[in-house]
Amino acid sequence: MVIVMCTLSVCAGLVRAARVCARSAKKGDEEIVEKVYLSTVSRFPTDEEKQKVLEYPARDPKLRTQSVQDLVWAIFNTKEFLFNH
């Protein structure tokens, strides 16, 4: 129970951080994607991952914050995150 609570707290914190990153006009999408990957799975995204992710927020710049939050939640649901973190 304690582990689940800690994990949920960490997840909520990362989602809040993603929201702040996404709202920053100074940061480019590529920099935000790298920061999200470093914060969640402690590595930079591969070229293939970066290419796929950068296509998503570019479709609608008005939804940048939601796009970054979606990326964080998508990473939370990967086997890499579940079994390594």
PyMOL commands that set and color helices and strands:
alter all, ss='L'
color gray80, all
select helices_A, chain A and resi 2-23+29-41+47-58+61-76+79-84
alter helices_A, ss='H'
color red, helices_A
deselect
rebuild
show_as cartoon
